[in-house]
Amino acid sequence: MARVSDPRDNRSYKARRLQVLQANNWSCYYCGQDATQVDHVIPIANGGDPMSLDNLVAACKRCNLSKGKKPQAVFLATMDTPPVFSNSFSPKTAVRVVQGPCEGQPSQDLN
């Protein structure tokens, strides 16, 4: 049985890959780390265009392998996200409760 040719094996794809990496400053679209690979937003297996610039983003090896054939939205929903406010406590590790006027919190003295 003959092997179906993979569009990623040809020179034009390799040139497009370098174009995408350079356009994204070799930075992973998903996590910001150094990118060495290109991810297909809509996987080729799901009908995504292997050469379209609209379907290619720079990706680090970890993110590209983790995403696999998942839709981008599913992959992004499973990623850890950094805290919005870096100086706030994590709900799991906070030991101090800031008092305030919100429901369920004791009132603050405004002396």
C-alpha positions as a Markdown table, in Angstrom:
| # | Residue | x | y | z |
|---|---|---|---|---|
| 1 | Met | 0.0 | 0.0 | 0.0 |
| 2 | Ala | 1.4 | 3.4 | -1.0 |
| 3 | Arg | 1.9 | 6.0 | 1.7 |
| 4 | Val | -0.2 | 9.1 | 1.3 |
| 5 | Ser | 2.2 | 12.1 | 0.9 |
| 6 | Asp | 2.4 | 14.4 | 3.9 |
| 7 | Pro | 2.3 | 18.1 | 2.8 |
| 8 | Arg | 4.7 | 18.9 | 5.6 |
| 9 | Asp | 7.5 | 16.9 | 3.8 |
| 10 | Asn | 7.9 | 19.4 | 0.9 |
| 11 | Arg | 10.1 | 22.4 | 0.6 |
| 12 | Ser | 7.3 | 24.9 | 0.3 |
| 13 | Tyr | 5.9 | 23.8 | 3.7 |
| 14 | Lys | 9.4 | 24.1 | 5.3 |
| 15 | Ala | 9.8 | 27.6 | 3.9 |
| 16 | Arg | 6.3 | 28.5 | 5.2 |
| 17 | Arg | 7.2 | 27.1 | 8.6 |
| 18 | Leu | 10.2 | 29.4 | 8.9 |
| 19 | Gln | 8.1 | 32.3 | 7.7 |
| 20 | Val | 5.6 | 31.7 | 10.5 |
| 21 | Leu | 8.3 | 31.3 | 13.2 |
| 22 | Gln | 10.1 | 34.5 | 12.1 |
| 23 | Ala | 6.8 | 36.4 | 11.9 |
| 24 | Asn | 6.1 | 35.4 | 15.6 |
| 25 | Asn | 9.6 | 36.1 | 16.7 |
| 26 | Trp | 10.2 | 32.4 | 17.5 |
| 27 | Ser | 7.7 | 32.8 | 20.4 |
| 28 | Cys | 5.0 | 30.2 | 21.2 |
| 29 | Tyr | 1.5 | 31.5 | 20.5 |
| 30 | Tyr | 0.1 | 29.5 | 23.5 |
| 31 | Cys | 2.7 | 30.0 | 26.3 |
| 32 | Gly | 5.2 | 32.6 | 25.1 |
| 33 | Gln | 8.2 | 30.2 | 25.4 |
| 34 | Asp | 10.8 | 29.7 | 22.6 |
| 35 | Ala | 9.0 | 28.2 | 19.6 |
| 36 | Thr | 10.7 | 25.7 | 17.3 |
| 37 | Gln | 7.6 | 24.2 | 15.7 |
| 38 | Val | 4.5 | 25.3 | 13.9 |
| 39 | Asp | 1.0 | 24.3 | 15.0 |
| 40 | His | -2.0 | 23.9 | 12.7 |
| 41 | Val | -4.9 | 25.7 | 14.5 |
| 42 | Ile | -7.3 | 23.4 | 12.7 |
| 43 | Pro | -5.4 | 20.1 | 12.5 |
| 44 | Ile | -4.7 | 18.7 | 9.1 |
| 45 | Ala | -6.5 | 15.5 | 10.3 |
| 46 | Asn | -9.6 | 17.6 | 10.8 |
| 47 | Gly | -9.5 | 19.3 | 7.4 |
| 48 | Gly | -7.2 | 22.2 | 8.2 |
| 49 | Asp | -5.2 | 23.8 | 5.4 |
| 50 | Pro | -1.6 | 22.7 | 5.9 |
| 51 | Met | -0.2 | 25.8 | 4.1 |
| 52 | Ser | -2.6 | 28.6 | 5.0 |
| 53 | Leu | -1.0 | 31.4 | 7.1 |
| 54 | Asp | -4.4 | 31.7 | 8.9 |
| 55 | Asn | -4.1 | 28.2 | 10.1 |
| 56 | Leu | -0.4 | 28.3 | 11.3 |
| 57 | Val | 1.0 | 29.6 | 14.6 |
| 58 | Ala | 4.4 | 29.3 | 16.1 |
| 59 | Ala | 4.5 | 26.8 | 19.0 |
| 60 | Cys | 6.9 | 25.3 | 21.4 |
| 61 | Lys | 7.3 | 21.5 | 21.3 |
| 62 | Arg | 5.5 | 21.0 | 24.6 |
| 63 | Cys | 2.4 | 23.0 | 23.5 |
| 64 | Asn | 2.3 | 21.5 | 20.0 |
| 65 | Leu | 2.5 | 17.9 | 21.4 |
| 66 | Ser | -0.1 | 18.7 | 24.1 |
| 67 | Lys | -2.5 | 20.2 | 21.6 |
| 68 | Gly | -2.3 | 17.4 | 19.1 |
| 69 | Lys | -5.5 | 17.0 | 17.2 |
| 70 | Lys | -7.6 | 18.9 | 19.8 |
| 71 | Pro | -9.5 | 22.0 | 18.7 |
| 72 | Gln | -7.7 | 25.1 | 19.7 |
| 73 | Ala | -10.5 | 26.2 | 22.1 |
| 74 | Val | -10.4 | 22.8 | 23.9 |
| 75 | Phe | -6.6 | 23.0 | 24.3 |
| 76 | Leu | -6.7 | 26.6 | 25.5 |
| 77 | Ala | -9.4 | 25.7 | 28.1 |
| 78 | Thr | -7.1 | 23.0 | 29.6 |
| 79 | Met | -4.0 | 25.2 | 29.9 |
| 80 | Asp | -3.0 | 26.7 | 33.2 |
| 81 | Thr | -3.4 | 30.5 | 33.1 |
| 82 | Pro | -1.3 | 33.0 | 35.1 |
| 83 | Pro | -3.1 | 34.9 | 37.8 |
| 84 | Val | -4.7 | 38.1 | 36.8 |
| 85 | Phe | -3.3 | 40.0 | 39.8 |
| 86 | Ser | 0.2 | 38.7 | 40.7 |
| 87 | Asn | 0.1 | 40.2 | 44.2 |
| 88 | Ser | -3.2 | 38.6 | 45.2 |
| 89 | Phe | -3.4 | 35.4 | 47.3 |
| 90 | Ser | -4.4 | 32.1 | 45.8 |
| 91 | Pro | -7.7 | 30.9 | 47.2 |
| 92 | Lys | -6.0 | 27.6 | 48.1 |
| 93 | Thr | -3.1 | 29.1 | 50.0 |
| 94 | Ala | -4.5 | 32.3 | 51.5 |
| 95 | Val | -4.4 | 32.5 | 55.3 |
| 96 | Arg | -5.4 | 36.1 | 55.6 |
| 97 | Val | -8.9 | 37.5 | 55.0 |
| 98 | Val | -9.1 | 41.1 | 53.9 |
| 99 | Gln | -12.1 | 42.7 | 55.6 |
| 100 | Gly | -14.3 | 44.8 | 53.5 |
| 101 | Pro | -17.8 | 45.9 | 52.7 |
| 102 | Cys | -18.6 | 42.9 | 50.5 |
| 103 | Glu | -21.4 | 40.6 | 51.6 |
| 104 | Gly | -20.0 | 38.0 | 54.0 |
| 105 | Gln | -17.1 | 40.1 | 55.1 |
| 106 | Pro | -16.9 | 42.1 | 58.4 |
| 107 | Ser | -17.2 | 45.8 | 58.0 |
| 108 | Gln | -14.0 | 47.9 | 58.0 |
| 109 | Asp | -13.4 | 50.6 | 60.5 |
| 110 | Leu | -13.1 | 53.8 | 58.5 |
| 111 | Asn | -11.7 | 56.0 | 61.4 |
